[in-house]
Amino acid sequence: MTIGRIFTPFNIGKFTIVPEGFPLPDSCGIPLYLGRKGAFGSGEHETTASCLNILEKLAAVSGAKVFDLGSGTGILAIAALKLGAAEAVAVDIEWPAALSCLQNSVLNGTESTCHVVCGELGTITDADFDLVIANIYADILMPLADRLVELTAPGGHILLSGIPLQDKYDIWRRYTNLGCREVDAFIGEEFVTYLMQKNSSAQVP
């Protein structure tokens, strides 16, 4: 993907991705505005698109407390808020991504409920998120599995993406061994996205 390039509005399920400065198209879904100075996550990549498609079907988003690790532009955190989530914490290690997320929150009118953090996972001391989103590399999803499950409230959901096809079973096994079950999955051309649910009585060893 070319970062920061100009694109025109397009639809993904219920959403319409709208670049800053473009008018809303006639057949517009839930608008997700993105600034021209973007980070990863314009919705065009299959991992982001699959997350959006799963989010729109997840009734538990309504009223949820959301944590988005590796948030990039913030598109997934903002989408969750527009689907009715109560608040979102968006974390990215790269400051240009955190700045992009903050700017996009303002564009979408979600700046009061989208809390942007530039830092690593260790900077987050809160827990009991109803929905944890991690659209990142599989080799990061593996070592962070314990902590991501720990951050998730019992009965909460974990949306994992960025998983190459060859790693899908290893990721699935890692999270199921930590007390999660698969709720939904999307197998794309190169990547897999899993929606997991933490068992109500699950505890991280």
MIDOSE-1310 file (N, C-alpha, C; in nm, 2 decimals, decimal comma, always signed):
residues 205
mtig	+0,08/-0,12/+0,00/+0,00/+0,00/+0,00/+0,09/+0,12/+0,00; +0,05/+0,22/-0,08/+0,13/+0,35/-0,08/+0,07/+0,44/+0,03; +0,15/+0,48/+0,12/+0,11/+0,56/+0,23/+0,09/+0,71/+0,19; -0,03/+0,76/+0,23/-0,05/+0,90/+0,21/-0,10/+0,94/+0,07
rift	-0,13/+0,84/-0,01/-0,17/+0,87/-0,15/-0,32/+0,91/-0,15; -0,36/+0,97/-0,25/-0,50/+1,02/-0,26/-0,59/+0,90/-0,32; -0,70/+0,88/-0,25/-0,79/+0,78/-0,31/-0,93/+0,84/-0,30; -1,02/+0,77/-0,37/-1,16/+0,82/-0,37/-1,25/+0,74/-0,28
pfni	-1,36/+0,79/-0,24/-1,45/+0,71/-0,14/-1,48/+0,58/-0,20; -1,49/+0,48/-0,11/-1,53/+0,34/-0,15/-1,60/+0,28/-0,03; -1,68/+0,17/-0,05/-1,76/+0,11/+0,05/-1,69/-0,02/+0,09; -1,70/-0,05/+0,22/-1,67/-0,18/+0,28/-1,79/-0,22/+0,37
gkft	-1,87/-0,31/+0,33/-1,99/-0,34/+0,41/-2,07/-0,22/+0,44; -2,10/-0,20/+0,56/-2,18/-0,09/+0,60/-2,11/+0,05/+0,60; -1,98/+0,04/+0,58/-1,90/+0,16/+0,59/-1,87/+0,22/+0,46; -1,84/+0,35/+0,46/-1,79/+0,42/+0,34/-1,66/+0,50/+0,38
ivpe	-1,55/+0,46/+0,32/-1,42/+0,53/+0,36/-1,42/+0,65/+0,28; -1,40/+0,77/+0,35/-1,41/+0,90/+0,28/-1,28/+0,97/+0,31; -1,20/+1,00/+0,20/-1,08/+1,08/+0,22/-1,12/+1,22/+0,26; -1,03/+1,28/+0,34/-1,06/+1,42/+0,39/-1,07/+1,51/+0,26
gfpl	-1,18/+1,60/+0,27/-1,20/+1,69/+0,16/-1,29/+1,64/+0,05; -1,32/+1,51/+0,05/-1,41/+1,46/-0,05/-1,56/+1,47/+0,00; -1,65/+1,51/-0,09/-1,79/+1,51/-0,05/-1,84/+1,36/-0,03; -1,94/+1,35/+0,05/-2,00/+1,22/+0,07/-2,07/+1,17/-0,06
pdsc	-2,04/+1,05/-0,10/-2,11/+1,00/-0,22/-2,26/+0,98/-0,20; -2,34/+0,97/-0,30/-2,48/+0,95/-0,29/-2,52/+0,83/-0,21; -2,46/+0,72/-0,25/-2,49/+0,59/-0,18/-2,38/+0,57/-0,07; -2,40/+0,64/+0,04/-2,30/+0,64/+0,15/-2,35/+0,56/+0,27
gipl	-2,26/+0,48/+0,32/-2,29/+0,40/+0,44/-2,25/+0,49/+0,56; -2,20/+0,42/+0,67/-2,15/+0,49/+0,78/-2,01/+0,55/+0,74; -2,00/+0,68/+0,74/-1,88/+0,74/+0,69/-1,76/+0,73/+0,79; -1,65/+0,69/+0,74/-1,52/+0,69/+0,81/-1,42/+0,78/+0,74
ylgr	-1,40/+0,90/+0,80/-1,32/+1,00/+0,73/-1,17/+0,97/+0,77; -1,09/+0,98/+0,66/-0,94/+0,96/+0,68/-0,87/+1,08/+0,62; -0,77/+1,13/+0,70/-0,69/+1,24/+0,65/-0,59/+1,19/+0,54; -0,54/+1,29/+0,47/-0,45/+1,26/+0,36/-0,32/+1,21/+0,41
kgaf	-0,28/+1,26/+0,53/-0,15/+1,21/+0,58/-0,18/+1,09/+0,66; -0,18/+0,97/+0,60/-0,22/+0,85/+0,66/-0,11/+0,76/+0,71; -0,15/+0,67/+0,80/-0,06/+0,56/+0,84/-0,12/+0,44/+0,78; -0,08/+0,32/+0,82/-0,14/+0,20/+0,77/-0,28/+0,19/+0,81
gsge	-0,37/+0,15/+0,72/-0,51/+0,13/+0,76/-0,61/+0,22/+0,69; -0,61/+0,22/+0,56/-0,71/+0,30/+0,48/-0,83/+0,21/+0,45; -0,83/+0,08/+0,48/-0,94/+0,00/+0,45/-0,92/-0,08/+0,33; -0,82/-0,05/+0,25/-0,80/-0,12/+0,12/-0,74/-0,26/+0,14
hett	-0,65/-0,27/+0,25/-0,58/-0,40/+0,27/-0,68/-0,50/+0,32; -0,66/-0,63/+0,28/-0,76/-0,73/+0,32/-0,77/-0,75/+0,47; -0,67/-0,72/+0,55/-0,67/-0,74/+0,69/-0,77/-0,64/+0,75; -0,75/-0,51/+0,71/-0,84/-0,41/+0,76/-0,98/-0,43/+0,72
ascl	-1,00/-0,46/+0,59/-1,14/-0,48/+0,54/-1,21/-0,59/+0,61; -1,14/-0,70/+0,64/-1,20/-0,82/+0,71/-1,24/-0,78/+0,85; -1,15/-0,70/+0,92/-1,19/-0,65/+1,05/-1,31/-0,57/+1,05; -1,33/-0,48/+0,95/-1,44/-0,40/+0,94/-1,57/-0,48/+0,92
nile	-1,56/-0,58/+0,83/-1,67/-0,67/+0,80/-1,71/-0,75/+0,92; -1,62/-0,79/+1,01/-1,65/-0,87/+1,13/-1,71/-0,77/+1,23; -1,65/-0,65/+1,25/-1,70/-0,56/+1,34/-1,85/-0,52/+1,32; -1,89/-0,50/+1,20/-2,02/-0,46/+1,17/-2,13/-0,56/+1,21
klaa	-2,08/-0,69/+1,22/-2,17/-0,80/+1,25/-2,17/-0,83/+1,40; -2,08/-0,76/+1,48/-2,07/-0,80/+1,62/-2,16/-0,71/+1,71; -2,27/-0,76/+1,75/-2,36/-0,69/+1,83/-2,30/-0,64/+1,96; -2,20/-0,71/+2,01/-2,13/-0,67/+2,14/-2,05/-0,55/+2,13
vsga	-2,04/-0,49/+2,01/-1,97/-0,36/+2,00/-2,04/-0,25/+2,07; -2,17/-0,26/+2,07/-2,26/-0,15/+2,13/-2,23/-0,14/+2,28; -2,19/-0,02/+2,32/-2,16/+0,00/+2,46/-2,02/-0,05/+2,51; -1,94/-0,11/+2,42/-1,82/-0,17/+2,45/-1,71/-0,08/+2,49
kvfd	-1,62/-0,12/+2,57/-1,49/-0,06/+2,60/-1,39/-0,13/+2,51; -1,33/-0,05/+2,42/-1,25/-0,11/+2,31/-1,10/-0,08/+2,33; -1,01/-0,17/+2,30/-0,87/-0,15/+2,30/-0,82/-0,19/+2,16; -0,75/-0,10/+2,09/-0,69/-0,13/+1,96/-0,54/-0,11/+1,96
lgsg	-0,47/-0,23/+1,95/-0,33/-0,23/+1,95/-0,27/-0,22/+1,81; -0,18/-0,13/+1,78/-0,13/-0,11/+1,65/-0,23/-0,04/+1,56; -0,29/+0,06/+1,62/-0,41/+0,13/+1,56/-0,39/+0,19/+1,43; -0,26/+0,23/+1,39/-0,24/+0,30/+1,26/-0,32/+0,43/+1,25
tgil	-0,40/+0,43/+1,15/-0,49/+0,55/+1,13/-0,60/+0,56/+1,23; -0,62/+0,45/+1,31/-0,73/+0,45/+1,40/-0,86/+0,41/+1,34; -0,86/+0,36/+1,22/-0,98/+0,33/+1,14/-1,07/+0,22/+1,22; -1,01/+0,12/+1,28/-1,09/+0,02/+1,35/-1,14/+0,07/+1,48
aiaa	-1,07/+0,15/+1,56/-1,12/+0,20/+1,68/-1,23/+0,30/+1,65; -1,21/+0,38/+1,55/-1,32/+0,48/+1,51/-1,44/+0,41/+1,46; -1,42/+0,30/+1,38/-1,54/+0,22/+1,33/-1,62/+0,16/+1,45; -1,55/+0,11/+1,55/-1,61/+0,06/+1,66/-1,70/+0,16/+1,73
lklg	-1,64/+0,28/+1,75/-1,71/+0,39/+1,81/-1,84/+0,43/+1,73; -1,82/+0,43/+1,60/-1,94/+0,47/+1,52/-2,05/+0,36/+1,52; -2,01/+0,24/+1,56/-2,10/+0,13/+1,57/-2,16/+0,12/+1,71; -2,13/+0,22/+1,80/-2,19/+0,23/+1,93/-2,10/+0,20/+2,05
aaea	-1,97/+0,17/+2,03/-1,88/+0,15/+2,14/-1,88/+0,27/+2,23; -1,86/+0,25/+2,36/-1,87/+0,36/+2,45/-1,74/+0,44/+2,45; -1,62/+0,37/+2,44/-1,49/+0,44/+2,44/-1,39/+0,34/+2,37; -1,28/+0,40/+2,33/-1,17/+0,32/+2,27/-1,04/+0,38/+2,31
vavd	-0,95/+0,29/+2,33/-0,81/+0,33/+2,36/-0,73/+0,27/+2,24; -0,66/+0,36/+2,16/-0,59/+0,33/+2,04/-0,44/+0,35/+2,07; -0,36/+0,24/+2,05/-0,22/+0,25/+2,08/-0,14/+0,21/+1,96; -0,04/+0,29/+1,93/+0,06/+0,26/+1,83/+0,20/+0,30/+1,87
iewp	+0,30/+0,23/+1,84/+0,43/+0,26/+1,88/+0,49/+0,37/+1,80; +0,44/+0,40/+1,68/+0,49/+0,50/+1,59/+0,42/+0,63/+1,61; +0,49/+0,74/+1,64/+0,42/+0,87/+1,66/+0,35/+0,92/+1,54; +0,40/+0,90/+1,42/+0,31/+0,95/+1,30/+0,18/+0,88/+1,30
aals	+0,17/+0,75/+1,34/+0,05/+0,68/+1,34/-0,04/+0,73/+1,45; +0,01/+0,76/+1,56/-0,07/+0,81/+1,67/-0,12/+0,95/+1,64; -0,04/+1,03/+1,57/-0,09/+1,16/+1,53/-0,20/+1,15/+1,42; -0,18/+1,05/+1,33/-0,28/+1,03/+1,23/-0,41/+0,99/+1,29
clqn	-0,40/+0,90/+1,39/-0,52/+0,85/+1,46/-0,59/+0,97/+1,53; -0,52/+1,05/+1,59/-0,58/+1,17/+1,66/-0,65/+1,26/+1,56; -0,58/+1,29/+1,45/-0,64/+1,37/+1,35/-0,77/+1,31/+1,29; -0,77/+1,18/+1,27/-0,88/+1,12/+1,21/-1,00/+1,11/+1,32
svln	-0,96/+1,10/+1,44/-1,07/+1,11/+1,55/-1,14/+1,24/+1,54; -1,07/+1,35/+1,52/-1,13/+1,48/+1,51/-1,21/+1,49/+1,39; -1,17/+1,44/+1,27/-1,24/+1,44/+1,15/-1,38/+1,36/+1,17; -1,38/+1,26/+1,25/-1,49/+1,17/+1,26/-1,58/+1,21/+1,39
gtes	-1,54/+1,31/+1,46/-1,61/+1,36/+1,57/-1,61/+1,26/+1,69; -1,50/+1,18/+1,70/-1,49/+1,08/+1,80/-1,37/+1,11/+1,90; -1,32/+1,24/+1,89/-1,20/+1,27/+1,97/-1,23/+1,26/+2,12; -1,35/+1,28/+2,17/-1,38/+1,27/+2,31/-1,39/+1,13/+2,36
tchv	-1,40/+1,03/+2,28/-1,42/+0,89/+2,32/-1,30/+0,80/+2,27; -1,22/+0,86/+2,18/-1,10/+0,78/+2,13/-0,98/+0,83/+2,20; -0,92/+0,76/+2,29/-0,80/+0,80/+2,36/-0,68/+0,74/+2,29; -0,60/+0,83/+2,24/-0,48/+0,79/+2,16/-0,36/+0,79/+2,24
vcge	-0,28/+0,68/+2,23/-0,16/+0,66/+2,31/-0,05/+0,62/+2,21; +0,06/+0,69/+2,22/+0,18/+0,65/+2,15/+0,28/+0,58/+2,24; +0,29/+0,45/+2,22/+0,37/+0,37/+2,31/+0,35/+0,22/+2,29; +0,41/+0,14/+2,37/+0,41/+0,00/+2,36/+0,29/-0,05/+2,45
lgti	+0,26/-0,18/+2,43/+0,16/-0,25/+2,51/+0,17/-0,23/+2,66; +0,30/-0,23/+2,70/+0,33/-0,21/+2,85/+0,28/-0,08/+2,91; +0,25/+0,02/+2,82/+0,20/+0,15/+2,88/+0,06/+0,14/+2,92; -0,01/+0,03/+2,89/-0,15/+0,01/+2,92/-0,16/-0,07/+3,05
tdad	-0,21/+0,00/+3,15/-0,23/-0,07/+3,28/-0,38/-0,11/+3,31; -0,47/-0,05/+3,23/-0,61/-0,08/+3,24/-0,63/-0,23/+3,20; -0,75/-0,28/+3,23/-0,79/-0,41/+3,19/-0,94/-0,42/+3,17; -0,99/-0,54/+3,15/-1,13/-0,57/+3,13/-1,19/-0,49/+3,02
fdlv	-1,12/-0,49/+2,90/-1,18/-0,44/+2,78/-1,28/-0,54/+2,72; -1,39/-0,49/+2,67/-1,49/-0,58/+2,62/-1,45/-0,63/+2,48; -1,37/-0,55/+2,41/-1,32/-0,58/+2,28/-1,18/-0,54/+2,26; -1,09/-0,64/+2,23/-0,95/-0,61/+2,20/-0,93/-0,63/+2,06
iani	-0,87/-0,54/+1,99/-0,84/-0,55/+1,84/-0,69/-0,54/+1,82; -0,64/-0,64/+1,75/-0,49/-0,64/+1,72/-0,47/-0,68/+1,57; -0,47/-0,58/+1,48/-0,44/-0,61/+1,34/-0,29/-0,58/+1,32; -0,21/-0,68/+1,36/-0,06/-0,66/+1,36/+0,00/-0,79/+1,31
yadi	+0,13/-0,80/+1,31/+0,20/-0,92/+1,26/+0,18/-1,04/+1,35; +0,18/-1,15/+1,29/+0,16/-1,28/+1,36/+0,27/-1,30/+1,46; +0,40/-1,26/+1,43/+0,51/-1,28/+1,52/+0,50/-1,19/+1,64; +0,41/-1,09/+1,64/+0,38/-1,01/+1,76/+0,26/-1,07/+1,83
lmpl	+0,16/-1,12/+1,76/+0,05/-1,17/+1,82/+0,08/-1,29/+1,91; +0,18/-1,37/+1,88/+0,22/-1,48/+1,96/+0,27/-1,45/+2,09; +0,38/-1,37/+2,10/+0,44/-1,34/+2,24/+0,35/-1,25/+2,32; +0,26/-1,17/+2,26/+0,17/-1,08/+2,33/+0,03/-1,15/+2,37
adrl	+0,02/-1,27/+2,34/-0,11/-1,34/+2,35/-0,16/-1,34/+2,50; -0,07/-1,37/+2,59/-0,11/-1,38/+2,73/-0,16/-1,24/+2,78; -0,09/-1,13/+2,74/-0,13/-1,00/+2,78/-0,26/-0,96/+2,72; -0,28/-0,99/+2,59/-0,40/-0,95/+2,52/-0,52/-1,02/+2,58
velt	-0,50/-1,14/+2,61/-0,61/-1,22/+2,67/-0,64/-1,16/+2,82; -0,53/-1,13/+2,89/-0,55/-1,07/+3,02/-0,62/-0,94/+3,02; -0,60/-0,86/+2,91/-0,67/-0,73/+2,90/-0,81/-0,74/+2,87; -0,85/-0,86/+2,82/-0,99/-0,88/+2,78/-1,08/-0,93/+2,89
apgg	-1,19/-0,86/+2,91/-1,29/-0,90/+3,01/-1,34/-1,04/+2,99; -1,37/-1,12/+3,10/-1,44/-1,25/+3,08/-1,56/-1,23/+2,99; -1,57/-1,32/+2,89/-1,68/-1,31/+2,79/-1,66/-1,21/+2,68; -1,55/-1,13/+2,69/-1,52/-1,03/+2,59/-1,46/-1,09/+2,46
hill	-1,44/-1,01/+2,36/-1,40/-1,06/+2,23/-1,26/-1,00/+2,20; -1,19/-1,08/+2,12/-1,06/-1,05/+2,07/-1,06/-1,06/+1,92; -1,03/-0,95/+1,85/-1,03/-0,95/+1,70/-0,88/-0,95/+1,66; -0,83/-1,06/+1,60/-0,69/-1,08/+1,56/-0,68/-1,08/+1,40
sgip	-0,59/-1,00/+1,35/-0,57/-1,00/+1,21/-0,42/-0,98/+1,18; -0,39/-0,98/+1,04/-0,25/-0,97/+1,00/-0,18/-1,11/+1,01; -0,26/-1,21/+1,01/-0,21/-1,35/+1,03/-0,19/-1,41/+0,89; -0,06/-1,44/+0,85/-0,04/-1,51/+0,72/-0,11/-1,65/+0,73
lqdk	-0,15/-1,70/+0,61/-0,22/-1,82/+0,60/-0,14/-1,94/+0,67; -0,01/-1,93/+0,66/+0,07/-2,04/+0,71/+0,08/-2,04/+0,86; +0,04/-1,93/+0,92/+0,05/-1,92/+1,07/-0,09/-1,93/+1,14; -0,19/-1,96/+1,06/-0,33/-1,95/+1,12/-0,35/-2,05/+1,22
ydiw	-0,30/-2,17/+1,21/-0,33/-2,27/+1,31/-0,25/-2,24/+1,44; -0,13/-2,20/+1,43/-0,04/-2,16/+1,54/-0,11/-2,05/+1,63; -0,16/-1,95/+1,56/-0,23/-1,84/+1,63/-0,36/-1,90/+1,70; -0,44/-1,97/+1,62/-0,56/-2,03/+1,67/-0,53/-2,11/+1,80
rryt	-0,44/-2,20/+1,79/-0,40/-2,29/+1,90/-0,36/-2,21/+2,02; -0,27/-2,10/+2,00/-0,22/-2,02/+2,11/-0,33/-1,96/+2,19; -0,43/-1,90/+2,12/-0,53/-1,83/+2,19/-0,64/-1,92/+2,25; -0,67/-2,03/+2,18/-0,76/-2,13/+2,24/-0,70/-2,19/+2,36
nlgc	-0,57/-2,21/+2,37/-0,51/-2,27/+2,48/-0,51/-2,17/+2,60; -0,54/-2,04/+2,57/-0,55/-1,94/+2,68/-0,69/-1,92/+2,72; -0,78/-2,01/+2,68/-0,92/-2,00/+2,72/-1,01/-1,92/+2,63; -0,98/-1,91/+2,50/-1,06/-1,85/+2,41/-1,12/-1,95/+2,31
revd	-1,23/-1,91/+2,25/-1,29/-1,99/+2,15/-1,32/-1,91/+2,02; -1,31/-1,97/+1,91/-1,33/-1,91/+1,78/-1,48/-1,88/+1,76; -1,51/-1,75/+1,73/-1,65/-1,71/+1,71/-1,67/-1,69/+1,56; -1,57/-1,63/+1,49/-1,59/-1,61/+1,35/-1,44/-1,60/+1,29
afig	-1,44/-1,62/+1,16/-1,31/-1,62/+1,09/-1,33/-1,58/+0,95; -1,23/-1,51/+0,89/-1,22/-1,47/+0,75/-1,09/-1,52/+0,70; -1,09/-1,60/+0,59/-0,97/-1,64/+0,53/-0,96/-1,57/+0,39; -0,86/-1,48/+0,38/-0,84/-1,41/+0,26/-0,74/-1,47/+0,17
eefv	-0,70/-1,39/+0,07/-0,60/-1,44/-0,02/-0,46/-1,47/+0,04; -0,43/-1,39/+0,14/-0,29/-1,40/+0,20/-0,30/-1,41/+0,36; -0,41/-1,36/+0,41/-0,42/-1,34/+0,56/-0,55/-1,40/+0,61; -0,54/-1,43/+0,74/-0,66/-1,48/+0,82/-0,69/-1,38/+0,93
tylm	-0,82/-1,36/+0,95/-0,87/-1,28/+1,06/-0,96/-1,37/+1,15; -0,93/-1,37/+1,28/-1,01/-1,44/+1,38/-1,08/-1,35/+1,47; -1,21/-1,38/+1,50/-1,28/-1,32/+1,61/-1,29/-1,43/+1,72; -1,22/-1,41/+1,83/-1,22/-1,50/+1,94/-1,30/-1,44/+2,06
qkns	-1,35/-1,53/+2,14/-1,42/-1,49/+2,27/-1,36/-1,55/+2,39; -1,32/-1,47/+2,48/-1,26/-1,53/+2,61/-1,37/-1,59/+2,69; -1,35/-1,71/+2,74/-1,45/-1,78/+2,82/-1,47/-1,70/+2,95; -1,59/-1,70/+2,99/-1,63/-1,62/+3,11/-1,55/-1,66/+3,23
saqv	-1,50/-1,78/+3,24/-1,42/-1,82/+3,36/-1,27/-1,83/+3,33; -1,23/-1,79/+3,20/-1,09/-1,81/+3,16/-1,00/-1,72/+3,24; -0,88/-1,78/+3,27/-0,77/-1,71/+3,34/-0,65/-1,74/+3,27; -0,56/-1,64/+3,25/-0,43/-1,66/+3,19/-0,34/-1,73/+3,28
p	-0,28/-1,84/+3,24/-0,19/-1,91/+3,33/-0,08/-1,82/+3,38
